[in-house]
């Protein structure tokens, strides 16, 4: 049973699907993130977790390090640990993303980019 959606430090609306606390996963977490049209997440990195974004619906622009990449449904994108990233929704419909983190996502592992105030 998915948990209730909440806002992460980067501003996305997330529903956790697999967590160590509930499903007993030791090495990864899986979440559904939704980015509203015309908005983007705040630039951030994860100190120890690498992340994979799998695009379910919508269109966006992913920034990983200094590279900007258009994203569309059916694509997977790796975000290495320690790499600043953000993603924005450029379409008329929300951008829906499956986010897999290994090791599992933790708020304490998230570092906001310089100049980003939460």
C-alpha positions, 0 to 999 in steps of 0.5 A: 500500500503506497504511503500518502504523497508529500513534498520533498526538499526539491519541491516534487510531490512524491508517493513512496512505493517501496521503502526499507521501513515498510517493505524491508528493502535494504538496498533501494527505494522506489517512488512516484514523483509528479511535477506540475506543468511549468514548474521544476524541482530545485537543484540538488544532489544526493551524497550517497544515493544514485538515482534512476528516473523512468519517465511514465507520462509527460515531457520535461527537461532534465538537468544533470550536472551541466547537461540538459536533456529533453525527456519523454515517456519510456526513457530512463536516465541515471543520476550519479551520486553527488551530481546536482540535478533538477527536472522541469515539466515542459508540457501541458500535462504533469510529468510523472516519474518513477524514481529509484534510489540506491541506497534508499532515499533519505532526506538527510542524504539530500544536499540543496545546490548553492544558492537554493533556499528551501 
